[in-house]
Amino acid sequence: MSRYETRLKDYLRRERPSYRIFEGLQELVRSVGQLHNNRLYVNVAQWDQDPVHIPIYYLDEHWLEECAEDGTVATNEQDEHIPVWISDRQVQTWFELATFESIVEVLKDTGQPVTLQMVIMAVKYYEKHDTYLDYEEVKAVIDLWSVLTKVRNHLTE
């Protein structure tokens, strides 16, 4: 099968919901490869405080345009259209789904188990540096953090 045929097959098998609400990061990670590329929205301040449990909104751009025509959208602080029913949640564009999926896929490329902590670290790194961390880089940071935590605990005993 050619690369084009593989990509077309992947495109055709993906779901196309108008919107979807992920109750947390774990649910979003489990959906990698299932949805068409659209934007993900979060309350960025809440994401920084609790990236595991923050709701993440997947909103289809064409659906948002239809909602705008129906008058069922509001405008957030970034002048983006969002559904009225989430206008009080201070959400804004976070990532395109394809970007989020790429962050996760870079971690999974080694075939090693990927933890939610690793995904969070890779996402936050991407937010700041606009580049990916691979599995070995994330693992090294986690290992270093573990050692530093043990040293701190030892010194405070």
C-alpha positions in Angstrom: 0.0 0.0 0.0 1.4 3.4 -0.9 1.9 6.2 1.6 -1.0 8.1 0.0 -3.3 5.1 0.2 -2.4 4.6 3.9 -3.1 8.3 4.7 -6.3 8.2 2.8 -7.4 5.1 4.6 -6.6 6.8 7.9 -8.5 9.9 6.9 -11.6 7.9 5.9 -11.7 5.9 9.1 -11.6 8.8 11.5 -14.8 10.0 13.2 -16.3 13.5 12.4 -18.4 14.6 15.4 -19.5 18.2 15.6 -18.0 18.5 19.1 -16.7 16.3 21.8 -15.9 16.9 25.5 -13.0 15.0 27.0 -13.4 14.9 30.8 -9.6 14.8 31.2 -6.3 14.3 29.5 -6.4 10.5 29.8 -9.6 10.4 27.7 -8.0 12.6 25.0 -4.9 10.5 24.9 -7.0 7.3 24.4 -8.8 9.0 21.4 -5.5 9.6 19.5 -6.0 8.5 15.9 -9.8 8.4 16.0 -11.0 12.0 15.2 -10.5 14.3 12.2 -8.2 17.3 12.8 -9.9 20.2 14.4 -9.1 22.5 17.2 -8.9 21.6 20.9 -10.0 24.2 23.4 -9.2 24.5 27.2 -9.2 26.9 30.0 -5.4 27.6 29.8 -5.2 28.8 33.4 -6.9 25.6 34.7 -4.7 23.5 32.4 -1.6 24.9 34.0 -2.9 24.1 37.5 -4.5 20.6 36.8 -3.6 19.2 33.4 -5.0 15.7 34.3 -8.6 16.7 35.1 -9.4 19.7 33.0 -12.1 19.4 30.4 -10.9 19.5 26.9 -13.2 20.6 24.1 -12.9 19.3 20.5 -14.9 21.6 18.2 -15.4 21.1 14.5 -14.7 24.4 12.7 -17.5 23.9 10.1 -20.0 23.2 13.0 -18.8 26.4 14.7 -19.5 28.3 11.4 -23.0 26.9 11.3 -23.5 27.8 15.0 -22.4 31.4 14.2 -25.1 31.5 11.4 -27.6 30.3 13.9 -26.5 32.8 16.5 -25.5 30.1 19.1 -21.9 31.1 19.5 -20.2 33.6 21.7 -16.8 35.3 21.3 -14.1 34.6 23.8 -11.3 37.0 24.9 -9.2 35.9 21.9 -12.0 36.9 19.5 -12.7 33.2 18.7 -16.1 31.7 18.2 -17.1 29.2 20.8 -20.5 27.6 21.6 -22.6 29.7 24.0 -22.9 26.7 26.4 -19.2 27.0 27.2 -18.8 30.8 27.0 -18.5 31.0 30.8 -15.6 28.6 31.0 -12.9 30.9 29.7 -11.8 28.4 27.0 -9.5 29.3 24.1 -7.8 27.5 21.3 -5.1 25.2 22.8 -3.9 23.0 20.0 -4.9 21.5 16.7 -5.7 17.9 17.3 -3.0 16.9 14.8 -0.4 18.7 16.8 -1.5 17.0 20.1 -1.5 13.6 18.3 2.0 14.3 17.0 3.3 15.1 20.5 1.9 11.8 21.8 3.1 9.8 18.7 6.7 11.1 19.1 6.6 9.6 22.6 5.2 6.3 21.4 7.7 5.9 18.6 10.0 3.8 20.7 7.4 1.3 21.6 8.0 1.9 25.3 5.1 2.5 27.7 4.1 6.1 27.8 2.6 7.5 31.0 0.3 10.5 31.5 3.1 12.3 33.3 5.2 11.9 30.2 2.4 13.3 27.9 1.9 16.3 30.2 5.7 17.0 30.2 5.9 16.8 26.4 2.8 19.0 25.9 4.0 21.7 28.3 7.4 21.6 26.6 5.8 22.0 23.2 3.7 24.9 24.5 6.9 26.7 25.5 9.3 25.8 22.8 7.2 24.8 19.8 9.2 21.6 19.4 8.8 18.0 20.5 10.4 16.0 23.3 11.1 12.4 22.4 10.7 9.5 24.8 14.4 9.4 25.9 14.4 13.1 26.7 11.2 12.9 28.7 12.4 9.8 30.5 15.7 11.5 31.5 13.8 14.5 33.0 11.5 12.2 34.9 14.4 10.2 36.2 16.3 13.4 37.2 13.2 14.7 39.0 12.9 11.4 40.9 16.5 11.6 42.0 16.1 15.2 43.1 12.9 14.4 45.0 14.7 11.6 46.9 17.6 13.9 47.7 15.2 16.6 49.0 13.3 14.1 51.1 16.6 12.7 52.5 17.8 16.2 53.4 14.6 17.1 55.1 14.6 14.0 57.3 
